[in-house]
Amino acid sequence: MIRFENVTKTYDDGFEALKGINLEFSEGELTVLIGPADAESRP
């Protein structure tokens, strides 16, 4: 198992992509995190 607790991602311009996210992945589980269409254009 992999666990992330209270994860935050803020870009230099102040945009908060993630704020206080908790995730838990069990063995053999496939998980995908999808963002907005313009997420690829961020540094």
Protein Blocks (a to p, Z undefined) as FASTA:
>chain_A
ZZdehiacddfkopafbghiacdddehiacdddddfklmmpZZ
